[in-house]
């Protein structure tokens, strides 16, 4: 049994990542992709410590929930839909009636300080700061999941965030109105015995569909990168279903809630609300990780080997990729993209991206848009290919990075430094006879 478990674990962590599409049937490869996606999702969820990030977002949400609801209710009142907004809020927080009443009273107090619907002075600054801080923290967390270092520009933050805040009450009102409309239609069609069960099922499905769409939109909108709809939808459906199941358990588990109330009394509403926020954010972030894993699972092929690649083999891949790019340029053909290099020459995509990034850092290649419509990025040589030789490439790879240390290589360790540099110079001299385009 122990050997069997060891073999299964080795297959999940190593062997499965080395299987390529042409080695197995399409069905089996699809099944392996599902297994790999789940493994990457769970592994990165724990390594990225997303449970801790859910706690941070819970704190930010607690600070921002009253100002955000104040904005939403102010917009809804402008359209005359504030009562429907309140009904939707009560339904959403059905497991926390005390918290709901407290939040609504805070919102009323907040709105009572307005004049002509405009917040003035310090109130306006605090409102904008708390709202922007929450959404910025959400974006930062999603960008870290997607390994994106560049956030939205200030202009895009202002336009995107406040467009979202303007649309949110409209979507909430539309969803509430849709539920009421379908419920009314159901009462009028009670005589149609065959259709009534179907309509009842559709009514029960509406909260799920709206939750699925909400999570899908969040997974597509928040990261500062292009997220494919298919992967966002799959994660949105799974996360939305988990969220609705949690809501059902949370609202209907009155036994342990009553015991909790017996300990904390009226103060129990706050920790229960924090628990609800914490688990909700955990579900949301797990779905975000699942979206990333689904879209990027192929990047993790040969992952363990890529992380442990030898210096010699890394140089070989660098020479190979640089040679392919140079020969492509000489033939006046469209530049290679990272995906084309990876798929055509069986180089793991993550290793391909790493090498391409390093070749850009040492100024041997640069990005070029190959297709204006799809905005695919290809790579072209940055210097004359008739001067681009193997010696130049290896020299730049060797000297890339910092050498600004206080080790005495002039006197105490001069022999070691001289042996290294002389052997390298001899190697570069021989390698400089070979142009990369001629390989």
N, C-alpha and C positions, 0 to 999 in steps of 0.2 A: 504493500500500500504506500509506504514511504517513497519507494522508487517511482511509483506511478504518479504521485503528487509532484515529485521532482521533475519528471518528464513533462507533465502538463505545464508546470510553471516555466520551464525552459522553453517550451513551445510558445507560450504567451509572451514571454519577455524577449525572446531572441529569434527562434526559428521562423515564426509567422511573419516577422518584419523583413525576411530575406526572400520571401516567395513573390515572384513577379507574375504579371497577368498572363503571360504566355506559358506558364508552367502548370496551370490548373484550369479547370473549366470556369466559365464566366459565373455560374451559380456559386461554385465554391469560393471563387475570389470575392464575390459580393458578400458572402457570409463572413469570410475572413476580414473584410473591410469593416463590417458591423462590429465584430469582436475587437478589432484594433481601435475603432472609434471609441467604444466604451472604455477600453483599457486606458487610452490616452486621456479621456475625459476624467476618469476617476483618479488617475495618477497625477495629472496636473492640478486637479481640484485640491488634492491634499498638499502637493508641493507648493502651490501658489498661496496656500493658507487662506482660501476664500471664505472659510467660516469666520476668520478674524475680520476680513474685509466686510462681511455681512454685518458684523457688530458695529463697525465704523459707520456704515451706511444707515444702520438703525439709529445711531446717535444723530447723524445729520438730518435724517427724516424727522426725528422728534423735534429738532429745532425749527425745521422748515414747514412742518405740516400745517400749522395755523396760518402763516402768511400765504402759502400756496392755495389753501382752501379759501382764504379771503379773496384772493385774485379770482379764483374760479367762480365763487358765489357772486362777486361783483360783476363779472362778465355775464353770468346766468341771469342776474337781476336785470341787466340791461336788455336782455331778450325776453324777460318775463318768465323764465324757467327755473327760478330759484327753489320753488317747492319740489319740483321733480328732482333737482340736484340733491336736495336734502333727503328725499326718499331713497335715492340711489346710495347715498352715503350710509344711511341707516341699514340698508340691505347688505352693503359691503362689510360693515362692522357689526353684523347681527350678533356675533358672539360677545361683544363688548358694549352693551347698552349704556353703562355708566360712562365709559370713555367717550362714546359717541355724544352723549349729552354735554360732557365737559368740553369737548372740542367745538361743538356747535355754539356753546355759550362764549367761548373764546373768540370764535369767528365773528359772532354778533358784536362783541365788544370792540374787536378790531375794526369792523366796518362802521361802527358808530363814531369813530374818530375821523371819518372822512368828510370832506366837503365837496359836494358835486362829484362824488365818486373818485376823487383824486387824493392820494396819500401825500401829506406834506411833511417837510422837515426831516427830522431824524427817523420818523416812522417809515418814510419812503426809502431812505437809505438802508435801514435794517431789513425792510421787506425785500428789496432787490438783492441785498447781500445774502440773506438766508436762502432765497430761492436759487440764485446763481450758484451758491456754494454747494447745495445739494446736487444740482444737475451736473456741475463740474466734477464733483466727486464720483458720480455715477459714470461719467465719461472716462475719467482717469482709470477707474477700476476696469471698465470694459476694454480700454486701450491696452492695459497691462495684460489682460487675458489674451488679447490678439497680438501682443508683443509689438505694439505701435508706439513709437517714441514721440511722434509729432501730433500735438493736439490741434483742435480747431483754432482758427484765427479768432481774434476778438470780434471782428465783424460777423463772422459766421456764428459765433456763440450767441451774440445778441439776436440775430435774425432767426436762427434755428430754434433757440430755447423759447423765445417769446411767441413764435409761430405755434410751437407745440402747446404752450399754455393757453393760447387763444383757441386752438382746435379742441383741446381736451374737454371743456364743458359742453361744447357742441356734440362731441362724440358720446359723452355720458348721457346727455339729454336724448339723443337719437336712440341710444340703446334702451333707455328707460321707456321712451315712447313706443319703440318696437315691441317691447314686452307687453305693455298695456294694450297695444293694438291687437296682438296675437291672442291675448287673454280675452278681449272683447269678442273677437271672431270666434273663439272657442265656445263661448256662452251662446252665441247665436246659432251655432252649428251642432248643438247637443242632440238634435234629432237625427243627425247623420252618424249612425253608430259606427260605420266603417271608417269614417274620416276622423272622428273624435280621438281615438287612440294615437293616430299619426300626429295630429296637432298637439296632443299632450306631450308626445315625445319631442316634437319640435320646440315646444315651449321650454321643456327641461334642457334642451340642447343649447338654447340661446345663451345662457351664461357661459357655457363652455366655449362656444364659438367666439364670443366677445373676448373672453380671456385669452384664447388662442391667438386672436388677431392682435391683442394688446402686447403679448409677449413677443410675437413675431415682429411687430413694428419696432419694439424696443431693441431687439437683437439686430435688426437691420439699420436702425437710425443712430444708435448711440456710439458704436465704434467709428473712429475716423478712418474708415477704409471701406472698400466695396465688399458687401456681404451678399452671397447668393441667396435668392429667395427660397430655394428648395431646402437648404440646410437650416435657414432661420425658421421656416415653417415647421419642419420636423421637430426641432428643439422647442418651438413655441407650443406645439400641440402637446408634447410630453410634459413640459414645465407647466403649461396651463392646466392640464389634467391633474398633475400632482398638486397644484395650488388649490384647485376646486375640491379635491379629495381632502386636503388638509383643512380647508374651510368647513367642510361637512363634519369632519371629526372634531374640530375646534368648537363649532357651534353646538353639536349634539352631545359632547362629553360633559354633561352637567354634573356628574357624580364627583369627579376629581376637582372640578371648578368650585363646587360647593364646599369641599374640604379645604381648598385653598382660601376661600372667602372666610371660613371659620378661623383661620390663622391670622390673616391680614385685615379682615374686616373691610371697610369701605376703601382702604388703600390698595386692595387686591386688583383694582381696575388697571393701575399703572403697570405693575410687573406683567400682568396678563397681556396688556397691549404691547409691551416691549417684546414679549415672547412671540406674539403674532408677527410683529415686524421682523424680528430676527429670522424666524423660519421662512417667512415670505421672501426675504432677501436672499436667503441661502438657496431656496428653490430657483429664484431668478438667476443667480450667478452660476448655478450648476447648469442651467439651460444655456447661458452664454458660453460656458466652457464646452458644452456639447456642440453648439453651433461652430465654434472654432475647430474642435476636433474633427467634426464631419467634413468641413471644408478643407482642412489641411492634413488629413490623415496620411496622404501619400508623402507628405514632407518628412514623416517619421520612419520611412522605409530605410533599412540598414542604419538605424539611428545609433545603436550601440557601436557598430563598426565605424561610423562617421565620427563619433566622439573619441574613439581610440585610434584614429587613423595614424599611420606612421608618417614621419617627416618625408621619407623617400616617396611614398605613394601620393602624398599631398602635392609634392613637387611635380610628380608625373601627371596628376590630374590638371594642375595649373598649366603645364606645357601643352597637354592635350587640348584643353579648352581654348587657350590662346592661339594655338595652331589652327583650330577649326574656324575661329573668328577671322583670322588673317586670310585664310584660304577663301572663305566666303566673300570677304571684301575684294580680294583679287579677281574673283569671277564676276564681280558687280551684281551679286545676288542679294536678296533681302536679308538683313541681319538676322542672326540666330536669336531666338528668345531663350530664356532659361528653361522653359518647359520643353522646347524642341531639342535642346542639347541633352536634357535629362532622358527624354523618352527614346531618342534615336540612338544614343550611345550608352544606354543602361547605367548612367551615373545618377546616384540618388539625388533628388531635387534639393534637399537641404545642403548637401555637399556642393552641388552646382551653384546654389545661391551664395554660399560662403566664399567660394573661389572667385565668383564674379564680383562680389563686393570687394574682396582684397585686390583684385586686378584694377578696379576703379580707384582704390585708395593709393596704389602705386602709379597711377596716371598712365596706364597702358591701354585701357579701354574706356569708353563712355557710353551712356545710354542714348538710344535713338528710338523714336516712335515709329513702329513699322506699319501701323494701320491707324488712320485718324479716327475711324468709327469706334473700334474696340479699344483704342489707345494702348495696344500691346507694346511692350518695351523690348527692343532688341539691343544688341551690343556691337559696337564697331571699334576698330583700332584707333587709338588717339595719336599715334605717331606713324611715320612712313613705314610701311610693311617691308620695304627694301632695306631698312636699317634695324628692324625688329628681329633680334636673334635670341637664341636660347640663353646665352651668357648674360645679356641685358636683363632678361626676365628673372633668372636665378639671382643675379646681383641685387635687383630691387626687392625681391622677396626676402633675401637675407638681411638687408639693411633696413627693412621697414620696421618702424617702431623706435622706441627710445633707447639710447645708449648713454644717457646722461647719469652715470653712477660715479661713485667716489673710489672705485677700485683702482689701484695704482698699476695701470697697464704700461706706463712709460718706463718704470724702473724695476719695481719688485717683481711684477709679473710680465715683463717685457718679452721673455722667451715664449711664454704661452700665447701671447697676442700675436707675435711675429709668425709662429708656426701656423696659427689659424689663418692669418691674412695671406701669407705666401701660398699656402695650399689652395685657398679660395681663388687667388689671382691666377694661378696656373689652370685651375678648373674653368674659370670664366674665359680665359684666353682660348682654350680648346673649344668651349661651347659657343663662343662668339663667331666661329666659322660657319655655324648652321643657322640659316634663317628659318623662322617658324613657319612661314608660308610654304617652304620647300619640304617639310616633313611628310 
